[in-house]
């Protein structure tokens, strides 16, 4: 079994990041499209000033998430064939992390907008807080709590490139 070269590792890391960004990109683009059409929907005129403010937060957060999650593509185009894959991977990682933070804000504020429109405000705040905690649990708390999963399972004789990176 051959060892993975540093260049191969950077290539694999970049491919892994692109796969992750494809999933996030689809979700944020659907949310962004929904938010873009909302003001033109019947009933939007019935929203309160608070709900319109929450809408603007959701819209701008979705726009920020979209920009950050798509930005590695533009960065890759600018650095194409310059041998700067490590720089690209580090940049894409930061943009993906920032994009997920904006996506969290967009998702929670969208939930707040809709629940405040159809339910009493206290329940809307409660459901939005639960939604935020739910996302944070799966996007942050569990991944960081389980960062070392499987480290004891790796045998020193095994080829690390044969294992998938989490």
DRENDODREN-619761 format. One record per residue: x, y, z of N, C-alpha, C in turn; residue number from 1; residue in one letter. Coordinates in steps of 0.02 Angstrom, whole numbers, plus 50000, padded with zeros to 5 digits. Example, Ala and Ser with C-alpha at 12.3 -4.5 7.8 and 13.67 -1.06 7.14 Angstrom:
2
+-------+-------+-------+-------+-------+-------+-------+-------+-------+------+--------+
!  n.xx !  n.yy !  n.zz ! ca.xx ! ca.yy ! ca.zz !  c.xx !  c.yy !  c.zz ! titi ! marlum !
+-------+-------+-------+-------+-------+-------+-------+-------+-------+------+--------+
! 50660 ! 49716 ! 50390 ! 50615 ! 49775 ! 50390 ! 50660 ! 49835 ! 50390 !    1 !      A !
! 50642 ! 49888 ! 50354 ! 50684 ! 49947 ! 50357 ! 50645 ! 50002 ! 50394 !    2 !      S !
+-------+-------+-------+-------+-------+-------+-------+-------+-------+------+--------+
//
This chain:
166
+-------+-------+-------+-------+-------+-------+-------+-------+-------+------+--------+
!  n.xx !  n.yy !  n.zz ! ca.xx ! ca.yy ! ca.zz !  c.xx !  c.yy !  c.zz ! titi ! marlum !
+-------+-------+-------+-------+-------+-------+-------+-------+-------+------+--------+
! 50042 ! 49941 ! 50000 ! 50000 ! 50000 ! 50000 ! 50044 ! 50062 ! 50000 !    1 !      X !
! 50028 ! 50108 ! 49957 ! 50068 ! 50169 ! 49952 ! 50040 ! 50223 ! 49998 !    2 !      X !
! 50085 ! 50264 ! 50023 ! 50064 ! 50320 ! 50066 ! 50039 ! 50377 ! 50022 !    3 !      X !
! 49993 ! 50415 ! 50049 ! 49965 ! 50473 ! 50015 ! 50015 ! 50530 ! 50017 !    4 !      X !
! 50029 ! 50560 ! 49960 ! 50075 ! 50617 ! 49959 ! 50038 ! 50678 ! 49985 !    5 !      X !
! 50076 ! 50730 ! 50001 ! 50045 ! 50792 ! 50025 ! 50000 ! 50821 ! 49972 !    6 !      X !
! 50022 ! 50820 ! 49910 ! 49981 ! 50846 ! 49855 ! 49916 ! 50807 ! 49848 !    7 !      X !
! 49919 ! 50741 ! 49854 ! 49859 ! 50700 ! 49851 ! 49812 ! 50715 ! 49909 !    8 !      X !
! 49841 ! 50727 ! 49967 ! 49800 ! 50743 ! 50026 ! 49762 ! 50809 ! 50015 !    9 !      X !
! 49797 ! 50859 ! 49988 ! 49764 ! 50923 ! 49975 ! 49710 ! 50915 ! 49922 !   10 !      X !
! 49723 ! 50874 ! 49871 ! 49673 ! 50860 ! 49819 ! 49611 ! 50827 ! 49850 !   11 !      X !
! 49623 ! 50777 ! 49893 ! 49568 ! 50742 ! 49925 ! 49529 ! 50789 ! 49971 !   12 !      X !
! 49565 ! 50830 ! 50010 ! 49531 ! 50877 ! 50054 ! 49488 ! 50926 ! 50014 !   13 !      X !
! 49514 ! 50948 ! 49957 ! 49475 ! 50994 ! 49915 ! 49413 ! 50960 ! 49887 !   14 !      X !
! 49421 ! 50898 ! 49864 ! 49364 ! 50860 ! 49837 ! 49311 ! 50849 ! 49892 !   15 !      X !
! 49334 ! 50833 ! 49952 ! 49287 ! 50824 ! 50008 ! 49250 ! 50889 ! 50023 !   16 !      X !
! 49286 ! 50944 ! 50025 ! 49254 ! 51009 ! 50037 ! 49202 ! 51026 ! 49984 !   17 !      X !
! 49219 ! 51013 ! 49921 ! 49172 ! 51026 ! 49867 ! 49108 ! 50986 ! 49875 !   18 !      X !
! 49114 ! 50924 ! 49895 ! 49054 ! 50882 ! 49906 ! 49011 ! 50912 ! 49962 !   19 !      X !
! 49043 ! 50933 ! 50016 ! 49006 ! 50964 ! 50071 ! 48972 ! 51028 ! 50049 !   20 !      X !
! 49008 ! 51069 ! 50011 ! 48980 ! 51132 ! 49989 ! 48921 ! 51122 ! 49941 !   21 !      X !
! 48922 ! 51069 ! 49901 ! 48866 ! 51055 ! 49856 ! 48802 ! 51044 ! 49895 !   22 !      X !
! 48807 ! 51008 ! 49950 ! 48748 ! 50995 ! 49992 ! 48723 ! 51060 ! 50023 !   23 !      X !
! 48768 ! 51098 ! 50053 ! 48748 ! 51161 ! 50086 ! 48723 ! 51211 ! 50035 !   24 !      X !
! 48754 ! 51214 ! 49977 ! 48735 ! 51262 ! 49926 ! 48663 ! 51253 ! 49903 !   25 !      X !
! 48643 ! 51192 ! 49893 ! 48575 ! 51178 ! 49871 ! 48525 ! 51202 ! 49923 !   26 !      X !
! 48537 ! 51186 ! 49986 ! 48491 ! 51207 ! 50038 ! 48485 ! 51282 ! 50045 !   27 !      X !
! 48541 ! 51316 ! 50044 ! 48540 ! 51389 ! 50053 ! 48510 ! 51423 ! 49992 !   28 !      X !
! 48521 ! 51396 ! 49933 ! 48491 ! 51427 ! 49874 ! 48416 ! 51419 ! 49873 !   29 !      X !
! 48390 ! 51363 ! 49896 ! 48317 ! 51353 ! 49900 ! 48287 ! 51402 ! 49950 !   30 !      X !
! 48319 ! 51408 ! 50009 ! 48294 ! 51455 ! 50059 ! 48297 ! 51526 ! 50033 !   31 !      X !
! 48352 ! 51545 ! 50002 ! 48360 ! 51612 ! 49974 ! 48307 ! 51627 ! 49922 !   32 !      X !
! 48294 ! 51579 ! 49878 ! 48242 ! 51588 ! 49827 ! 48174 ! 51598 ! 49858 !   33 !      X !
! 48159 ! 51558 ! 49909 ! 48095 ! 51566 ! 49944 ! 48090 ! 51636 ! 49974 !   34 !      X !
! 48143 ! 51658 ! 50007 ! 48142 ! 51724 ! 50039 ! 48136 ! 51780 ! 49988 !   35 !      X !
! 48167 ! 51771 ! 49930 ! 48162 ! 51822 ! 49878 ! 48091 ! 51831 ! 49852 !   36 !      X !
! 48053 ! 51778 ! 49852 ! 47984 ! 51781 ! 49825 ! 47933 ! 51802 ! 49878 !   37 !      X !
! 47950 ! 51795 ! 49941 ! 47902 ! 51807 ! 49995 ! 47868 ! 51875 ! 49994 !   38 !      X !
! 47903 ! 51931 ! 49982 ! 47869 ! 51996 ! 49983 ! 47816 ! 52003 ! 49928 !   39 !      X !
! 47820 ! 51962 ! 49877 ! 47773 ! 51966 ! 49821 ! 47713 ! 51920 ! 49832 !   40 !      X !
! 47712 ! 51886 ! 49889 ! 47658 ! 51839 ! 49904 ! 47600 ! 51875 ! 49936 !   41 !      X !
! 47541 ! 51847 ! 49924 ! 47481 ! 51873 ! 49957 ! 47490 ! 51862 ! 50032 !   42 !      X !
! 47473 ! 51911 ! 50071 ! 47478 ! 51906 ! 50143 ! 47539 ! 51939 ! 50172 !   43 !      X !
! 47589 ! 51954 ! 50130 ! 47649 ! 51986 ! 50156 ! 47633 ! 52056 ! 50183 !   44 !      X !
! 47583 ! 52087 ! 50153 ! 47562 ! 52154 ! 50177 ! 47534 ! 52151 ! 50248 !   45 !      X !
! 47513 ! 52092 ! 50269 ! 47485 ! 52084 ! 50336 ! 47540 ! 52075 ! 50389 !   46 !      X !
! 47603 ! 52074 ! 50371 ! 47656 ! 52064 ! 50419 ! 47666 ! 52128 ! 50461 !   47 !      X !
! 47690 ! 52117 ! 50521 ! 47703 ! 52172 ! 50567 ! 47772 ! 52201 ! 50552 !   48 !      X !
! 47787 ! 52259 ! 50579 ! 47856 ! 52285 ! 50571 ! 47909 ! 52237 ! 50598 !   49 !      X !
! 47895 ! 52205 ! 50654 ! 47941 ! 52155 ! 50682 ! 47954 ! 52099 ! 50632 !   50 !      X !
! 47901 ! 52073 ! 50602 ! 47907 ! 52019 ! 50554 ! 47946 ! 52040 ! 50492 !   51 !      X !
! 47936 ! 52101 ! 50470 ! 47975 ! 52127 ! 50413 ! 48049 ! 52134 ! 50431 !   52 !      X !
! 48063 ! 52154 ! 50492 ! 48132 ! 52158 ! 50515 ! 48165 ! 52088 ! 50516 !   53 !      X !
! 48127 ! 52040 ! 50542 ! 48152 ! 51971 ! 50544 ! 48163 ! 51945 ! 50473 !   54 !      X !
! 48117 ! 51963 ! 50429 ! 48124 ! 51944 ! 50358 ! 48189 ! 51971 ! 50329 !   55 !      X !
! 48204 ! 52035 ! 50342 ! 48265 ! 52065 ! 50315 ! 48327 ! 52029 ! 50342 !   56 !      X !
! 48326 ! 52011 ! 50407 ! 48382 ! 51974 ! 50436 ! 48390 ! 51907 ! 50401 !   57 !      X !
! 48334 ! 51872 ! 50392 ! 48336 ! 51806 ! 50358 ! 48362 ! 51813 ! 50286 !   58 !      X !
! 48337 ! 51863 ! 50251 ! 48358 ! 51873 ! 50182 ! 48432 ! 51889 ! 50176 !   59 !      X !
! 48456 ! 51936 ! 50218 ! 48527 ! 51954 ! 50215 ! 48572 ! 51897 ! 50238 !   60 !      X !
! 48550 ! 51859 ! 50287 ! 48590 ! 51801 ! 50309 ! 48592 ! 51748 ! 50255 !   61 !      X !
! 48537 ! 51736 ! 50221 ! 48537 ! 51688 ! 50165 ! 48581 ! 51712 ! 50108 !   62 !      X !
! 48581 ! 51778 ! 50095 ! 48625 ! 51805 ! 50044 ! 48698 ! 51797 ! 50064 !   63 !      X !
! 48713 ! 51810 ! 50128 ! 48781 ! 51801 ! 50152 ! 48803 ! 51729 ! 50148 !   64 !      X !
! 48759 ! 51683 ! 50167 ! 48775 ! 51611 ! 50163 ! 48788 ! 51590 ! 50091 !   65 !      X !
! 48745 ! 51614 ! 50046 ! 48753 ! 51598 ! 49975 ! 48820 ! 51622 ! 49949 !   66 !      X !
! 48837 ! 51684 ! 49964 ! 48900 ! 51712 ! 49941 ! 48960 ! 51673 ! 49968 !   67 !      X !
! 48959 ! 51657 ! 50032 ! 49016 ! 51622 ! 50062 ! 49022 ! 51551 ! 50038 !   68 !      X !
! 48966 ! 51517 ! 50030 ! 48968 ! 51446 ! 50010 ! 48988 ! 51439 ! 49936 !   69 !      X !
! 48970 ! 51488 ! 49895 ! 48989 ! 51485 ! 49824 ! 49058 ! 51514 ! 49811 !   70 !      X !
! 49084 ! 51555 ! 49857 ! 49148 ! 51589 ! 49846 ! 49208 ! 51544 ! 49831 !   71 !      X !
! 49211 ! 51483 ! 49858 ! 49269 ! 51441 ! 49840 ! 49273 ! 51426 ! 49765 !   72 !      X !
! 49217 ! 51428 ! 49731 ! 49217 ! 51417 ! 49658 ! 49254 ! 51475 ! 49624 !   73 !      X !
! 49238 ! 51536 ! 49643 ! 49272 ! 51594 ! 49614 ! 49345 ! 51595 ! 49632 !   74 !      X !
! 49360 ! 51577 ! 49694 ! 49430 ! 51575 ! 49717 ! 49469 ! 51523 ! 49677 !   75 !      X !
! 49438 ! 51465 ! 49666 ! 49470 ! 51413 ! 49626 ! 49483 ! 51436 ! 49555 !   76 !      X !
! 49435 ! 51471 ! 49526 ! 49445 ! 51498 ! 49458 ! 49504 ! 51546 ! 49456 !   77 !      X !
! 49511 ! 51588 ! 49507 ! 49565 ! 51637 ! 49509 ! 49633 ! 51604 ! 49518 !   78 !      X !
! 49634 ! 51548 ! 49554 ! 49698 ! 51515 ! 49569 ! 49710 ! 51452 ! 49527 !   79 !      X !
! 49668 ! 51440 ! 49478 ! 49671 ! 51379 ! 49438 ! 49742 ! 51369 ! 49409 !   80 !      X !
! 49767 ! 51309 ! 49420 ! 49833 ! 51288 ! 49394 ! 49891 ! 51329 ! 49420 !   81 !      X !
! 49885 ! 51356 ! 49478 ! 49941 ! 51393 ! 49507 ! 49975 ! 51353 ! 49564 !   82 !      X !
! 49952 ! 51292 ! 49575 ! 49982 ! 51251 ! 49627 ! 49971 ! 51276 ! 49698 !   83 !      X !
! 49915 ! 51309 ! 49709 ! 49900 ! 51339 ! 49774 ! 49842 ! 51304 ! 49809 !   84 !      X !
! 49838 ! 51238 ! 49800 ! 49784 ! 51199 ! 49828 ! 49779 ! 51207 ! 49904 !   85 !      X !
! 49836 ! 51207 ! 49942 ! 49829 ! 51216 ! 50015 ! 49795 ! 51281 ! 50033 !   86 !      X !
! 49812 ! 51335 ! 49999 ! 49781 ! 51400 ! 50012 ! 49706 ! 51397 ! 49996 !   87 !      X !
! 49689 ! 51365 ! 49941 ! 49620 ! 51358 ! 49920 ! 49580 ! 51317 ! 49971 !   88 !      X !
! 49608 ! 51262 ! 49995 ! 49573 ! 51220 ! 50044 ! 49562 ! 51259 ! 50109 !   89 !      X !
! 49612 ! 51295 ! 50132 ! 49604 ! 51335 ! 50194 ! 49550 ! 51388 ! 50185 !   90 !      X !
! 49551 ! 51422 ! 50128 ! 49501 ! 51474 ! 50113 ! 49431 ! 51443 ! 50110 !   91 !      X !
! 49425 ! 51388 ! 50073 ! 49360 ! 51355 ! 50066 ! 49333 ! 51331 ! 50133 !   92 !      X !
! 49376 ! 51308 ! 50176 ! 49355 ! 51287 ! 50243 ! 49326 ! 51346 ! 50282 !   93 !      X !
! 49361 ! 51403 ! 50280 ! 49337 ! 51463 ! 50316 ! 49271 ! 51486 ! 50286 !   94 !      X !
! 49265 ! 51486 ! 50221 ! 49203 ! 51508 ! 50189 ! 49145 ! 51460 ! 50205 !   95 !      X !
! 49159 ! 51396 ! 50204 ! 49106 ! 51347 ! 50221 ! 49083 ! 51357 ! 50293 !   96 !      X !
! 49130 ! 51367 ! 50338 ! 49111 ! 51378 ! 50409 ! 49071 ! 51442 ! 50417 !   97 !      X !
! 49094 ! 51497 ! 50386 ! 49056 ! 51559 ! 50389 ! 48988 ! 51554 ! 50356 !   98 !      X !
! 48986 ! 51519 ! 50299 ! 48923 ! 51509 ! 50264 ! 48873 ! 51470 ! 50306 !   99 !      X !
! 48897 ! 51419 ! 50342 ! 48853 ! 51382 ! 50387 ! 48827 ! 51425 ! 50444 !  100 !      X !
! 48869 ! 51470 ! 50469 ! 48846 ! 51515 ! 50522 ! 48791 ! 51561 ! 50495 !  101 !      X !
! 48801 ! 51589 ! 50436 ! 48748 ! 51630 ! 50406 ! 48686 ! 51589 ! 50391 !  102 !      X !
! 48696 ! 51526 ! 50370 ! 48638 ! 51483 ! 50355 ! 48599 ! 51470 ! 50419 !  103 !      X !
! 48633 ! 51460 ! 50475 ! 48599 ! 51450 ! 50539 ! 48556 ! 51511 ! 50555 !  104 !      X !
! 48584 ! 51570 ! 50547 ! 48546 ! 51631 ! 50561 ! 48485 ! 51636 ! 50514 !  105 !      X !
! 48496 ! 51620 ! 50450 ! 48441 ! 51623 ! 50401 ! 48386 ! 51573 ! 50418 !  106 !      X !
! 48406 ! 51513 ! 50438 ! 48356 ! 51461 ! 50453 ! 48316 ! 51480 ! 50516 !  107 !      X !
! 48351 ! 51500 ! 50568 ! 48316 ! 51517 ! 50631 ! 48272 ! 51578 ! 50622 !  108 !      X !
! 48297 ! 51629 ! 50587 ! 48255 ! 51688 ! 50577 ! 48197 ! 51674 ! 50531 !  109 !      X !
! 48205 ! 51628 ! 50484 ! 48148 ! 51608 ! 50441 ! 48095 ! 51572 ! 50482 !  110 !      X !
! 48117 ! 51529 ! 50527 ! 48070 ! 51495 ! 50572 ! 48034 ! 51546 ! 50616 !  111 !      X !
! 48072 ! 51594 ! 50642 ! 48041 ! 51647 ! 50683 ! 47990 ! 51686 ! 50642 !  112 !      X !
! 48008 ! 51704 ! 50581 ! 47962 ! 51742 ! 50538 ! 47896 ! 51704 ! 50528 !  113 !      X !
! 47901 ! 51642 ! 50509 ! 47840 ! 51603 ! 50494 ! 47800 ! 51589 ! 50557 !  114 !      X !
! 47834 ! 51567 ! 50611 ! 47797 ! 51551 ! 50672 ! 47767 ! 51613 ! 50704 !  115 !      X !
! 47800 ! 51670 ! 50699 ! 47772 ! 51732 ! 50726 ! 47711 ! 51754 ! 50687 !  116 !      X !
! 47709 ! 51736 ! 50623 ! 47652 ! 51754 ! 50580 ! 47591 ! 51712 ! 50598 !  117 !      X !
! 47602 ! 51648 ! 50617 ! 47545 ! 51603 ! 50628 ! 47531 ! 51585 ! 50701 !  118 !      X !
! 47578 ! 51600 ! 50746 ! 47571 ! 51581 ! 50816 ! 47583 ! 51642 ! 50861 !  119 !      X !
! 47565 ! 51637 ! 50924 ! 47582 ! 51691 ! 50970 ! 47659 ! 51700 ! 50975 !  120 !      X !
! 47680 ! 51761 ! 50985 ! 47751 ! 51778 ! 50983 ! 47793 ! 51737 ! 51033 !  121 !      X !
! 47769 ! 51725 ! 51093 ! 47807 ! 51687 ! 51142 ! 47821 ! 51616 ! 51116 !  122 !      X !
! 47772 ! 51585 ! 51087 ! 47781 ! 51518 ! 51059 ! 47829 ! 51521 ! 51000 !  123 !      X !
! 47824 ! 51573 ! 50960 ! 47869 ! 51582 ! 50903 ! 47942 ! 51587 ! 50926 !  124 !      X !
! 47954 ! 51626 ! 50979 ! 48022 ! 51632 ! 51006 ! 48046 ! 51565 ! 51033 !  125 !      X !
! 48002 ! 51530 ! 51068 ! 48021 ! 51465 ! 51096 ! 48039 ! 51415 ! 51041 !  126 !      X !
! 47996 ! 51411 ! 50990 ! 48009 ! 51364 ! 50935 ! 48073 ! 51383 ! 50896 !  127 !      X !
! 48085 ! 51447 ! 50889 ! 48146 ! 51470 ! 50855 ! 48208 ! 51454 ! 50895 !  128 !      X !
! 48204 ! 51461 ! 50961 ! 48261 ! 51444 ! 51004 ! 48274 ! 51369 ! 51001 !  129 !      X !
! 48222 ! 51329 ! 51002 ! 48230 ! 51256 ! 50997 ! 48260 ! 51238 ! 50929 !  130 !      X !
! 48238 ! 51272 ! 50876 ! 48265 ! 51260 ! 50810 ! 48340 ! 51276 ! 50808 !  131 !      X !
! 48359 ! 51333 ! 50837 ! 48430 ! 51352 ! 50839 ! 48471 ! 51301 ! 50877 !  132 !      X !
! 48446 ! 51279 ! 50934 ! 48481 ! 51228 ! 50973 ! 48486 ! 51162 ! 50936 !  133 !      X !
! 48434 ! 51145 ! 50899 ! 48433 ! 51083 ! 50860 ! 48489 ! 51086 ! 50807 !  134 !      X !
! 48491 ! 51140 ! 50770 ! 48544 ! 51148 ! 50720 ! 48613 ! 51147 ! 50752 !  135 !      X !
! 48622 ! 51185 ! 50806 ! 48687 ! 51187 ! 50840 ! 48708 ! 51119 ! 50866 !  136 !      X !
! 48659 ! 51080 ! 50888 ! 48675 ! 51012 ! 50912 ! 48706 ! 50971 ! 50857 !  137 !      X !
! 48676 ! 50971 ! 50798 ! 48701 ! 50929 ! 50743 ! 48758 ! 50960 ! 50703 !  138 !      X !
! 48763 ! 51025 ! 50702 ! 48815 ! 51059 ! 50663 ! 48876 ! 51076 ! 50704 !  139 !      X !
! 48869 ! 51080 ! 50770 ! 48926 ! 51102 ! 50810 ! 48940 ! 51057 ! 50870 !  140 !      X !
! 48891 ! 51050 ! 50915 ! 48903 ! 51015 ! 50977 ! 48924 ! 50942 ! 50966 !  141 !      X !
! 48885 ! 50903 ! 50928 ! 48903 ! 50833 ! 50916 ! 48968 ! 50826 ! 50877 !  142 !      X !
! 48978 ! 50863 ! 50823 ! 49043 ! 50855 ! 50787 ! 49103 ! 50871 ! 50831 !  143 !      X !
! 49100 ! 50924 ! 50871 ! 49157 ! 50941 ! 50913 ! 49165 ! 50892 ! 50971 !  144 !      X !
! 49109 ! 50868 ! 50997 ! 49113 ! 50819 ! 51052 ! 49140 ! 50752 ! 51028 !  145 !      X !
! 49132 ! 50738 ! 50965 ! 49152 ! 50673 ! 50937 ! 49210 ! 50677 ! 50889 !  146 !      X !
! 49250 ! 50728 ! 50895 ! 49307 ! 50738 ! 50849 ! 49356 ! 50680 ! 50849 !  147 !      X !
! 49361 ! 50645 ! 50905 ! 49410 ! 50591 ! 50911 ! 49380 ! 50522 ! 50901 !  148 !      X !
! 49319 ! 50518 ! 50876 ! 49288 ! 50453 ! 50863 ! 49332 ! 50412 ! 50818 !  149 !      X !
! 49342 ! 50351 ! 50834 ! 49376 ! 50305 ! 50790 ! 49452 ! 50308 ! 50791 !  150 !      X !
! 49481 ! 50355 ! 50828 ! 49554 ! 50360 ! 50828 ! 49586 ! 50298 ! 50856 !  151 !      X !
! 49554 ! 50266 ! 50904 ! 49581 ! 50205 ! 50933 ! 49574 ! 50146 ! 50886 !  152 !      X !
! 49531 ! 50152 ! 50835 ! 49518 ! 50097 ! 50789 ! 49571 ! 50093 ! 50734 !  153 !      X !
! 49611 ! 50145 ! 50724 ! 49659 ! 50146 ! 50670 ! 49721 ! 50108 ! 50691 !  154 !      X !
! 49737 ! 50057 ! 50653 ! 49796 ! 50017 ! 50665 ! 49855 ! 50051 ! 50631 !  155 !      X !
! 49912 ! 50053 ! 50665 ! 49971 ! 50086 ! 50638 ! 49993 ! 50057 ! 50571 !  156 !      X !
! 49975 ! 49994 ! 50557 ! 49995 ! 49963 ! 50494 ! 49947 ! 49977 ! 50438 !  157 !      X !
! 49889 ! 50005 ! 50453 ! 49840 ! 50019 ! 50401 ! 49860 ! 50080 ! 50360 !  158 !      X !
! 49836 ! 50081 ! 50299 ! 49848 ! 50138 ! 50254 ! 49796 ! 50191 ! 50270 !  159 !      X !
! 49817 ! 50250 ! 50295 ! 49768 ! 50301 ! 50314 ! 49729 ! 50328 ! 50254 !  160 !      X !
! 49757 ! 50323 ! 50193 ! 49720 ! 50349 ! 50135 ! 49662 ! 50304 ! 50116 !  161 !      X !
! 49662 ! 50242 ! 50143 ! 49607 ! 50196 ! 50129 ! 49547 ! 50213 ! 50172 !  162 !      X !
! 49557 ! 50253 ! 50223 ! 49503 ! 50272 ! 50268 ! 49473 ! 50337 ! 50245 !  163 !      X !
! 49409 ! 50346 ! 50253 ! 49378 ! 50409 ! 50235 ! 49384 ! 50457 ! 50293 !  164 !      X !
! 49398 ! 50520 ! 50276 ! 49405 ! 50571 ! 50328 ! 49338 ! 50601 ! 50343 !  165 !      X !
! 49325 ! 50613 ! 50407 ! 49261 ! 50642 ! 50428 ! 49265 ! 50716 ! 50427 !  166 !      X !
+-------+-------+-------+-------+-------+-------+-------+-------+-------+------+--------+
//
